[in-house]
Amino acid sequence: GDTIHAYRHNAVIPPASTMKLLTTATALDLWGSEHTFQTPITYSGYIQDSTLYGNLYIEGQGDPTLQSRHLGDTLLLQHWAQRVHQAGIRHIQGSVIADISAFDSEVTHPDWLWQDIGNYYAPGIFALSYRDNTMRITLRSGEQGSTAEVLETYPHIPDMQFDNHIRCTDISYDGAYVNGIPFSNYRHLVGEIPSNRRTFTIMGDLPNPALLLAQDLTTTLKQHAITVSQAASYTQTKTNDFAQRSTIFVHHSLPLAQIIQHTNQQSDNLYAEMLFRTLGAQKGEAGTINQSIQFIRQYWEDKGIDLQDARLLDGCGLAPQDAISPAMHVQLLRYIYGSEHKDAFLQSLPCSGTSGTLKSFLKDTALHGKVYAKSGTIGGTRNYAGYIFLPDGRVWVFAVMINSANCKSSQIRQIIEEYLLHAYQANT
């Protein structure tokens, strides 16, 4: 509890991805490390003579891992089809419907920047997440000054349209942006990619991951000798038959500890936002952004952590008007360190010079392997908040946040590294 050094520690400034500390700590403290997300597979109507006279529903409840390339089951739909087959269903006299009514219809965050919306790191947030809500767009680039050619997308999206303005230049990295809104199969492509590449892949968001999931499950059911008479669809509101649906089985995600470990280690915006929106759906109503904000504020106020001066807009820190103070971060981190969830939370944080977004931070210095923290970076902003473990057994909690800096991000990082090393050397 002793303060070693503090400077403007109560100033609220953009947290960037250190906002994920608040989101993941809330989820972990509320649900516990063994909590799993459930996705019920249900049906309406009745089953007679191997025929389902009704619809098959996939009921989204906020699981971010459905066929995720990070923590998902690559054979997910095959396993689901097998369970439907085991239930004695050989024909569905209806359709497969993705039910995303657990969250409200505001799937695009109103406080995110237009230049971000439509990119893989700022996808729409639905109660059903599928394939990380991400599509890969394969391009072919020609000579410098020409326009790149769109070859294909994966997964394939029927009727996908691109307004393509991606230039081929002398850069060596991905400088392209994908812009568009959820539910629309129209995407505007801008920016630049390296010239003279046979293939070059960029990533954007899936326009409607819930519908794609229903379509893919329909195809997989047919491969397992289960016919479906009508086309797949989705619903954003609870249908009249919701209360009368019967459950075939419930899919469970991996434990929450693994989900928040990926979220913090890789700074995954989708995973963080799925946790955030699910927190807002605690009362059984359709989860909204405002409900999530109010829930988090009240939850920590009840724990004695004052977020009154904070500006909370999302769960991942992508909203540029998010604002939180170093002092708030430290209060939160001290609380979690003293809780039963300390070990799970520590394991979720990147380690200096070793893992995640801190792999190059403080590498080959006296603090290599001694700092467990979350980083946050947006233009002109670079933040770190976490723990420093000293050789004598002491543990420091810290938050260093720099914003509106008129220099390169790498220079901000170097300044923070030097500051932490000086503090460490002066106190050991």
N, C-alpha and C positions, 0 to 999 in steps of 0.2 A: 503493500500500500504506500510505500514511500515514493515521492516524486523525485526522480533523478534530474530531469530537465523538462521544461515545458515552455513553449512559445506559441502564442495565439492558439492554444489548444481548444478553445471554445468557439473558434471561428467555423461556421458551416460553409463548406465548399464542395464542389463536385467530387463524389467518391469514386466515380468510374466503377471498375469491377470489384472494388473492396465492398461495394454494396452487397455482393453475394455472401459476405460474412453474416450480415443481418438475416438474410433469407435462409441460409442453410442452418444457422444457429437456431432460428425459430423452429424450423421443421424438426431438427434433431431433438431439441428440448421438449417439444410438444409430443412427437410421435415415438421417439426412441430409435435406437440404431437398427433394431430388427424389424421395424415397420416395413410392410410391402404395399405397393399400389395394386389395386384390384381392378380387373377389367372383366365384368360379367358378360358371358355369351348367353343370351336369352332368346325366347321366342314368344310370339303372340299366337292366339288360336289354339289348335290342337293337333296331335299326331294320330293318324289312323292308317293302318296298312302301309307303313313305311313312308307315308306322305305327310309333310307338315303343311297343314292348311292355315297359313299365316306367314309372318315374316320372321327372319332371323336377325337379331339385333346384336351389334357390338356396342356396349355401353361404356363410353369413355369416362374415366374418373381421374384423369390427370397423370397417368403413367407416362414418363418421358422416354421409356426404353423400348417401346414396341418396335422390334426389328431395327433397333439402333445399331449403328456400326461400332458403338462403344461398349454397351452393356446388354445388347439385345440378343435374342435367339434367332439365328439365321434360318432355322426351320420352323419358325413360329406358325406360319399359316398351314403348313403340313400337319403340325401337331393339333391345331384347331380343327382342321378338316377331319382328322382321325377321331377326335372326340365327338364331333357331330355324327360321324358314321357309326360310332359305338352307341350313340343314343337311338339308333335304329332308323335314322332318317336317310331316305334314298332320293327323295324328291321334295323340293320346296315350292309349293304353289303360292309363291309370293316373291319377295326379294330379300337380299342382304342389305340391311340399313345400318349405317354408322350413326349412333346417337351421341351428339356432342352437346346435349342440353345441360350438362353439369357446369359448363361455363357459359357466360353470356355471349352475345354475338359480336362484341367489340374485340375482335381477334387481333386487330392492328392497334398497337399502342399509340394514342393520339399525341404523346409527347416525344416520340422518336422522330428523328430527322428523315425527311424524304429520301435523302441520298443513301440512307441505311435500309429503309423498308424495301423488301424484295430480295435482299442479299441473304445468304445462308445464316449469317450471324444475327439477323433481325427478322426471323420468320413470323408468320401469324401464329398465335397461340390458341390452340383448340383443345377441347377436353380429350380428344384423341390425337396423340402425336404418333407419326409413322415415318420410319426411315429418317429420323432426325429432322423431319419436315424439310428435307434438302434434296434438290435435284442437281445432277452434274450435267453441265452443258459443254459438249465437245465442239471445239472450233478448229478451223484450219486457217493459218495466217499466210499471207503472201508477201510481196515486196513492201518495203517501207512506204507509207503513205496510202496503201490500199486498205480496203475494208475486209475484216475477217469474215469467213464463211461459217455459218452454223451447220454442223454435220448431224448431230443427234443429241437427245437428252436421255439420261438414265436416272430414275426409271422413265419409261416412255409415258408421256402425257398426251392422251388423245386431244386433237384440235389445239395444240399449243401453238401460239403465234409469237414471233419475235420482231420487234422493230429494232434492227441491228445497226448500230453506229460505232462499233468497236474498231479502232484504228490499229494498224500494224506499224510499230515503231521500233526504235533501237533499244528499248528497255529490255531487262532480263527477268522481269517478275510479272505477276498478275496485277495489272492496273485497271481491270475492268470492273464495272458495277452493274448489277441487275436491279432494275426498279419495277415495281408493280404492286398491286394490292391483292389480298386474299380473295378467293372464289373466282378470280378472273384469270383466264388462260392467255392473257396478253402481258408480255414483258418487254420493257425498254432496255436495250443493252447499250452502254456507253463506256468510254474510257479507252484503254490501250492494252495490247499484249505484244510479246516479242514477235518480230517478223520471221517469215520463212520457217514456220513449224508445221509439220504434217498434221499433228494434233496438239491441241492445247486445251486443258480443261479448266473451266471456271465453275463456281457454284452459286446457285440461287435457291430461293425457297420453293417449296411445293405449293401451288395455288390452293389446293384443297386436299390435304393429306388424309382426312377422314373418308372422303369419297374414294380416293385411290385405294385405301385399305379395304373398303367394301368391295370395290371392283376386283382387287387382287384375290380376296377371299372367295369371291364368286368363281373366279377362274380356277382356283385351287380345289374348291369343292367339286367342280366338274371333273377335274383330274382324278378325284377319288370316287368317281361314279355316283356323284350326288348332283342331280340336275336342278337348275334354278330357273323358274319360268319367267321372271321379270328382271329388268336391269337393276343393278345396284344403285343405291341412293343414300342420302344422309338427311338427318333432321336436326335442327337447332333448338327445337322446343319439344317438351315431353308430349308424346302422342296420347290419344285417349285411352289406349290399351296399356299404358305404362305400368299401372298398378297390378294389372292382371297377367303380366308376362311371367313365364316360367323359366327357371335357370337350368341350362344344360351343364355348364361348368363355369368356374371363375379362374381366369389367368392371374398369376401373381408375379410381380416384378422381383428382381433381386433386392436384398435388404437396403434400407435407406442409407446405411453407412457407406455402401459402395456407390450409391447414387451421388451423395454429397462429396465423396472423394473425387469422383470424376468432375463434378461441377466446379469444385475449387481448384483442383490440380490443373485442369485444362481451361478453366474460366469459360464454361459452356453457358451461353446466354439462354438457349432453349431450355436446358435442364433447370436453370435458376427460375425462369419465368413459369415453368410448369409447377414448380414447388410453390412459387408466389401465388399463382392463381388458385391452386388447390387449397392453400391456407384461407383464401377468401370464400371458399365453398363449405366451410365447416358446419354451417347451420342447415345444410340440405337445400338451400336455395342456389340458383344459378350463380356461380362465382363471378364477381366483378372486380375490376381493378380497385375501385374505391373500397369495397369490402375487404380486400387483401390489405390495403394500407391501414384501414382502421383496426383490423384484427392484430396486425403486427404492433401498432402503436399501443393498443390496450394490453396486449400480452406482456410487453416489456415494462410498461408502466406498473403493472401488477407485481413485477419482479423488482421494482425500485430503480429501473433505468429510465432516465428522462429523455424522451425523444421529441419533446415539445417544439424545440427550435429546428428540428430536422425537417427537410423537405423530401418526402418519400413519394416517388412517382411510379417506380417499377421495382422488380426484384433482382435485376442484373446490373443496373448502373448505366444502361445505354442512354437513358434520358438525360440530356445535357443539363437540365435544371434540377436534377437530384442534388441534394445538399445535406451533408452530415459532417460532424466535427471529429477531430482526432480524439477528443475526450470521450465522445460517445462510443467510438470504436473500442477504446481501452476499457470502458465500463463493461461492454458486452463481452470482450475477451476475458476479462477477469472473472466474470460470472461463469462463463462456460468452463474455464479452467478449474473452478471449484465445484463443478457439477459432476454427476455420475457419467456424463457423456464426454468427459475430458479426452479420453484416449481416442474415441471415434472421431472427435473434432480435430485433434492434432494430426491424426493420420490423414485427414482430408486435405491438409495444407501442404503446399509445395515446400521443399526444403532447399535452403540456399546452396547453390553450386551443384545440386543433385537431381532435382526433379521438377516436373511441371513448369509453370511460368517463372520459377526462380532458378532454373537450371544454370543460367549464366550469372545470376546475381550473387555478388560476393564470392565468386568462384576463386579458389586458390588464395584465399585471404585467411586471416585469423578467425573469421566468422563462417568459414566454409563448413556446412553441415550443422551449424548451431542456430540458424534462424528458420523458424517455421511461420510462414506468413502468406497472406494473399496480396497480390499486386493489382493495380488498377491503372489503366492507361487510356487516355483520350487525348486529342490534340492539345498540347500545352499543359497537360495534367499527367502527373505520375505519382502514385500513392503506394505505400506499403503499410500493412498492419498485421501484427501477429506477436510472436514470442521469440525471445532470445534466451538460449540456455547457456549459463556460465559454467566454467569448470568446477567451481566450488559448490554447485548445486542450486544456486540462486536462479530464479527465472524472472526476466523482465518482460513486461507487456508494453508494446509500443505502437504508435501510429505516426507515420510521417507522410504529410500530404502537401504536395506542391501543385499549384494551378496557375494558369495564365503566364507560364514561363516563356520568355522570348528566346528560346534556344531549342536545340534538338532534344528528342526524348532520351537519347543515349547520354547526353550531357546532364540531364536531370538525374538520371539513374546514378551516374558517377558521383554527383554531389551528395546524394542520399547515402551511397555506399561509404563515402569518406566520413560523413557525419556519424553514421553508426559505428564505424571502426574507431573513430576518435572517442566516442562515448564509451565504447567497450574497453579501449586501452587505458582510459582515464579512471576506470572504476574496477579494474582487476589487478 
